[in-house]
Amino acid sequence: MTIRVQEDDFDLTRIYAELREAPTGQHTPGAISLFVGLVRDMNNNHSVAAMTLEHYPGMTETKLTAIHDAAMTRWPLGKAIIIHRVGKLYPNDQIVLVGATSSHRQAATEATAFMMDYLKTEAPFWKSEQTADGVTEWVSTRESDMTARSRWQETK
């Protein structure tokens, strides 16, 4: 499965092995690009004790599929994957994995960055952070995320 929204942690070794396997009728990949995001213990100058992620089932998977498919169309990829966790997570927990395979590194790395930039700005996830002293704050999309995404509208 190329799109997963789940509460459980993911096994990076298993996913890497899945990506190394060539799709039927294709050559083995020459490059694998992976991005794994972790829950930070600091954000906006305050400590983070936990993060809670909510999503709209069905809508989230549809949007992630559209991001995945756009990358598959834009670059010569063998495979691409997006995994995003939901529920309550703690600092250093894995939160997201985005990966792509291709014959060459540039396509794989660009596709991974593209998917992550669109995921950060377009995917319907709602995140709240809880501080050690019990304060809960909603996390908004950052201007830097919007700027990162805009580079893909100028190229390819």
N, C-alpha and C positions, 0 to 999 in steps of 0.2 A: 504494500500500500504506500502510495507516495505522499498522502496527506493524513496526518493523525493529530487529533486534539484529544488529550488524555490527562488524567490525574496522575497516573503512575509515572515514575522516572523512566528514562530510556537508557538502553545499553549501547554506548558509543561503539564498543568493539563489534557488537552484532550488526549495527547499522553500517559501519564501515565495510564489514564483510559482504553485506547485501549489495552495497554500492560497487564493490570490486567485481561482482559477477556481471558479465556482459549480458545485455538483453538478447533474446533469441535472434540469431542471424546477424549479430553485430560483433565487431572486434572488442577485445577487452579495452577498458579505458586507459588512456595515457596519463590522465590527471583526475584527481579527486580533490574537490575543494569542500571544506566543511567549516561552518561557523557554529559554535555552541555558545549561547548566552547563559549567564549565571545571574542569580539574584545578588545584587550588591548589598553590602552592609552599611553603605553610606549613600545618601542622595540629597542633593540640595542642602548640604551642610547639616544634615541631621542623620542620626543613626537609624538603621532599618532593622527591626526585630523580625518582621515577617511581611510577606506580600500576598495578597489575595487576588486571584485572577478569575473573572467571570466572563462568560461568552454567551452568545445567542446560538444554541445548537441548530445546525442546518445552515443558517446564514454564514456562520464562521467558516465551515467547511467549503461552502460555495465560493466564498471570497478567496480562501487559500488555494483552492483548485484553480481559480482564474489567474492568480499570481503565478502558480506553478506552470500552468499552460502557456502563459505569456513568455516565461523564460524558455520553455521548451521550443517555442516558435522562433524566438529571437536569436538563439544560439544553437550550434550543432551539438546538442547534448545527448548522451546515452540515457542518463537517468537524472532525476531531480527529486528531492524529498524536502518536506516541511513537517516538522513535529513541534507542536506547541503544547505546553502543559497548562492546566487550569487547576483551581483550588488554592489551598493555602501552602505557600512555599516559604522557605527560610534562607537566610544568606548562604551563599555558595551552592544552593540547589541549582541543578540544570533547569532552565526554563524553556529554551527554544533550541532547535537544531535545524539548520538549513544546509543542504548539500547538493552538489551537482557533479556529474562526471562528463568528461569529453575526451577527445583525442589529444587535446592540447590545453595547457594550463589557463591561458587567457580566457577562453570561453567558459571554463568551469568557475574561475574566480569572479569574472564579471557577472555570470548568472547568479552566483551565490549572493553577491553584494546587491544585485537588483532585487532578488526575492526578499532579502532582509529589509532593504529600504522601503519596499512596498508593504511588507508585513507591518513594519513599525508605524506606517501612516494610514493604511487602508483596512487592516484586519479589525473586525469588531470584537475587541477584547477590552474589558474594563478592569483597570488595575488600581488597587488601593494598597498603600504602605502603612504599616503599623510601627510606631516608634517604641523604644523600650519603655517609655513612660506612658504608653497607652493611647497616644494621639494617632488618629487615622486620617490620612490625606489621600485624595484621588490623584493619580498620576496622569498628566496631560501629555499630548504629543508636543514634542519640542520643535522649535523653529529649525534647529540643526537637522532634525529628522526630515522636515519638509524640504530643506535645501539639498540634502543628500538625495532624496527621491527625484528632485527636479533635474538632476544631471541626466537621468535616463530619458527624459523627454527631448533632450537636445541631441542625443546620439542614437545611432543604429536606426 
